[in-house]
Amino acid sequence: MSAEEFTQAMEGKREFRRLKDAGVDLTSYNCNTIFVDPPRAGMDDDTCRMVQGYERILYISCNPETLKSNLDILGKTHNITRFALFDQFPYTHHMEAGVLLERK
């Protein structure tokens, strides 16, 4: 699911047949941690707000600019407790970042 679809599903704004057909009821899960790995464009504002509802956020990013933009929003409700850089593509300028955020 895309981030936008997941946000709609979690907020009950839209029903998804693939979840229903698979017998998945998102409301029955007690999730307090979310893993996000958005595209280079980062997460949209609605998704950032939805993600802020979780106790812990594990954020993987391939774009430092959109990571900073998203962290500006997420930092209002969460603290960065761990941060790491990963050189997943040696001999290029690309770096992956991993950030663990925990509710303030």
CYANA upper distance limits for C-alpha pairs under 8 A (distance plus 0.5 A):
  1 MET  CA      5 GLU  CA      6.39
  1 MET  CA      6 PHE  CA      6.51
  2 SER  CA      6 PHE  CA      6.64
  3 ALA  CA      7 THR  CA      6.59
  3 ALA  CA     38 PRO  CA      8.06
  3 ALA  CA     43 MET  CA      7.91
  3 ALA  CA     47 THR  CA      7.01
  4 GLU  CA      8 GLN  CA      6.79
  4 GLU  CA     46 ASP  CA      8.39
  4 GLU  CA     47 THR  CA      7.09
  5 GLU  CA      9 ALA  CA      6.60
  6 PHE  CA     10 MET  CA      6.49
  7 THR  CA     11 GLU  CA      6.57
  7 THR  CA     46 ASP  CA      8.06
  7 THR  CA     47 THR  CA      6.51
  7 THR  CA     50 MET  CA      6.97
  8 GLN  CA     12 GLY  CA      6.51
  8 GLN  CA     13 LYS  CA      5.46
  8 GLN  CA     14 ARG  CA      6.09
  9 ALA  CA     13 LYS  CA      6.70
  9 ALA  CA     14 ARG  CA      6.13
  9 ALA  CA     15 GLU  CA      6.78
  9 ALA  CA     16 PHE  CA      7.59
  9 ALA  CA     26 LEU  CA      8.26
 10 MET  CA     26 LEU  CA      7.21
 10 MET  CA     27 THR  CA      8.10
 15 GLU  CA     20 LYS  CA      8.37
 16 PHE  CA     20 LYS  CA      6.91
 17 ARG  CA     21 ASP  CA      6.31
 18 ARG  CA     22 ALA  CA      6.61
 19 LEU  CA     23 GLY  CA      6.70
 19 LEU  CA     24 VAL  CA      5.55
 19 LEU  CA     25 ASP  CA      7.78
 20 LYS  CA     24 VAL  CA      6.29
 20 LYS  CA     25 ASP  CA      7.73
 25 ASP  CA     29 TYR  CA      8.04
 31 CYS  CA     54 TYR  CA      8.14
 32 ASN  CA     54 TYR  CA      5.66
 32 ASN  CA     55 GLU  CA      5.63
 32 ASN  CA     56 ARG  CA      6.89
 33 THR  CA     54 TYR  CA      6.25
 33 THR  CA     55 GLU  CA      6.41
 33 THR  CA     56 ARG  CA      5.08
 33 THR  CA     57 ILE  CA      6.22
 33 THR  CA     58 LEU  CA      7.96
 34 ILE  CA     51 VAL  CA      7.70
 34 ILE  CA     54 TYR  CA      7.12
 34 ILE  CA     56 ARG  CA      6.97
 34 ILE  CA     57 ILE  CA      5.58
 34 ILE  CA     58 LEU  CA      6.70
 35 PHE  CA     57 ILE  CA      6.55
 35 PHE  CA     58 LEU  CA      5.24
 35 PHE  CA     59 TYR  CA      6.54
 35 PHE  CA     60 ILE  CA      8.40
 36 VAL  CA     57 ILE  CA      7.93
 36 VAL  CA     58 LEU  CA      6.74
 36 VAL  CA     59 TYR  CA      5.45
 36 VAL  CA     60 ILE  CA      6.76
 37 ASP  CA     59 TYR  CA      6.53
 37 ASP  CA     60 ILE  CA      5.33
 37 ASP  CA     61 SER  CA      6.60
 38 PRO  CA     42 GLY  CA      5.76
 38 PRO  CA     43 MET  CA      6.49
 38 PRO  CA     60 ILE  CA      7.92
 38 PRO  CA     61 SER  CA      7.25
 39 PRO  CA     43 MET  CA      8.23
 39 PRO  CA     61 SER  CA      8.29
 39 PRO  CA     62 CYS  CA      8.16
 40 ARG  CA     61 SER  CA      7.97
 40 ARG  CA     62 CYS  CA      6.66
 40 ARG  CA     63 ASN  CA      5.95
 40 ARG  CA     66 THR  CA      7.59
 41 ALA  CA     63 ASN  CA      8.27
 41 ALA  CA     66 THR  CA      6.75
 42 GLY  CA     61 SER  CA      8.34
 42 GLY  CA     63 ASN  CA      8.19
 42 GLY  CA     66 THR  CA      5.59
 42 GLY  CA     67 LEU  CA      7.08
 42 GLY  CA     70 ASN  CA      7.49
 43 MET  CA     47 THR  CA      6.47
 43 MET  CA     48 CYS  CA      6.69
 43 MET  CA     66 THR  CA      8.43
 43 MET  CA     70 ASN  CA      7.24
 44 ASP  CA     48 CYS  CA      6.81
 45 ASP  CA     49 ARG  CA      6.73
 46 ASP  CA     50 MET  CA      6.77
 47 THR  CA     51 VAL  CA      6.54
 48 CYS  CA     52 GLN  CA      6.71
 48 CYS  CA     70 ASN  CA      7.47
 48 CYS  CA     73 ILE  CA      7.52
 48 CYS  CA     74 LEU  CA      7.25
 49 ARG  CA     53 GLY  CA      7.62
 49 ARG  CA     74 LEU  CA      8.39
 50 MET  CA     54 TYR  CA      8.49
 51 VAL  CA     57 ILE  CA      7.79
 52 GLN  CA     74 LEU  CA      6.81
 52 GLN  CA     77 THR  CA      7.14
 52 GLN  CA     78 HIS  CA      8.10
 54 TYR  CA    103 ARG  CA      8.16
 55 GLU  CA    102 GLU  CA      6.40
 55 GLU  CA    103 ARG  CA      5.74
 56 ARG  CA    100 LEU  CA      7.61
 56 ARG  CA    101 LEU  CA      6.12
 56 ARG  CA    102 GLU  CA      5.06
 56 ARG  CA    103 ARG  CA      6.86
 57 ILE  CA     99 VAL  CA      8.41
 57 ILE  CA    100 LEU  CA      6.30
 57 ILE  CA    101 LEU  CA      5.57
 57 ILE  CA    102 GLU  CA      7.03
 58 LEU  CA     98 GLY  CA      7.69
 58 LEU  CA     99 VAL  CA      6.34
 58 LEU  CA    100 LEU  CA      5.19
 58 LEU  CA    101 LEU  CA      6.97
 59 TYR  CA     98 GLY  CA      6.25
 59 TYR  CA     99 VAL  CA      5.60
 59 TYR  CA    100 LEU  CA      6.89
 59 TYR  CA    101 LEU  CA      8.40
 60 ILE  CA     96 GLU  CA      7.52
 60 ILE  CA     97 ALA  CA      6.15
 60 ILE  CA     98 GLY  CA      5.07
 60 ILE  CA     99 VAL  CA      6.94
 61 SER  CA     67 LEU  CA      6.75
 61 SER  CA     96 GLU  CA      6.17
 61 SER  CA     97 ALA  CA      5.64
 61 SER  CA     98 GLY  CA      7.02
 62 CYS  CA     94 HIS  CA      7.84
 62 CYS  CA     95 MET  CA      6.78
 62 CYS  CA     96 GLU  CA      5.21
 62 CYS  CA     97 ALA  CA      6.93
 63 ASN  CA     67 LEU  CA      6.61
 63 ASN  CA     95 MET  CA      8.45
 63 ASN  CA     96 GLU  CA      8.03
 64 PRO  CA     68 LYS  CA      6.61
 64 PRO  CA     97 ALA  CA      8.22
 65 GLU  CA     69 SER  CA      6.92
 66 THR  CA     70 ASN  CA      6.58
 67 LEU  CA     71 LEU  CA      6.49
 68 LYS  CA     72 ASP  CA      6.65
 69 SER  CA     73 ILE  CA      7.45
 70 ASN  CA     74 LEU  CA      6.66
 71 LEU  CA     75 GLY  CA      5.89
 72 ASP  CA     76 LYS  CA      7.57
 74 LEU  CA     78 HIS  CA      6.39
 75 GLY  CA     79 ASN  CA      6.40
 75 GLY  CA     80 ILE  CA      8.07
 77 THR  CA    103 ARG  CA      6.38
 77 THR  CA    104 LYS  CA      6.36
 78 HIS  CA    101 LEU  CA      6.19
 78 HIS  CA    102 GLU  CA      5.60
 78 HIS  CA    103 ARG  CA      4.65
 78 HIS  CA    104 LYS  CA      5.48
 79 ASN  CA    101 LEU  CA      5.79
 79 ASN  CA    102 GLU  CA      5.89
 79 ASN  CA    103 ARG  CA      6.76
 79 ASN  CA    104 LYS  CA      6.42
 80 ILE  CA     99 VAL  CA      7.33
 80 ILE  CA    100 LEU  CA      6.39
 80 ILE  CA    101 LEU  CA      4.91
 80 ILE  CA    102 GLU  CA      7.06
 81 THR  CA     99 VAL  CA      8.24
 81 THR  CA    100 LEU  CA      6.21
 81 THR  CA    101 LEU  CA      6.12
 81 THR  CA    102 GLU  CA      7.13
 82 ARG  CA     99 VAL  CA      6.27
 82 ARG  CA    100 LEU  CA      5.57
 82 ARG  CA    101 LEU  CA      7.68
 83 PHE  CA     97 ALA  CA      7.76
 83 PHE  CA     98 GLY  CA      6.15
 83 PHE  CA     99 VAL  CA      5.04
 83 PHE  CA    100 LEU  CA      6.94
 84 ALA  CA     97 ALA  CA      6.20
 84 ALA  CA     98 GLY  CA      5.62
 84 ALA  CA     99 VAL  CA      7.08
 85 LEU  CA     95 MET  CA      7.09
 85 LEU  CA     96 GLU  CA      6.20
 85 LEU  CA     97 ALA  CA      5.01
 85 LEU  CA     98 GLY  CA      6.83
 86 PHE  CA     95 MET  CA      6.32
 86 PHE  CA     96 GLU  CA      5.45
 86 PHE  CA     97 ALA  CA      6.58
 86 PHE  CA     98 GLY  CA      8.28
 87 ASP  CA     94 HIS  CA      7.72
 87 ASP  CA     95 MET  CA      5.64
 87 ASP  CA     96 GLU  CA      6.93
 88 GLN  CA     94 HIS  CA      8.22
 88 GLN  CA     95 MET  CA      7.02
 88 GLN  CA     96 GLU  CA      7.16
 89 PHE  CA     93 HIS  CA      8.47
 89 PHE  CA     94 HIS  CA      6.82
 89 PHE  CA     95 MET  CA      7.62
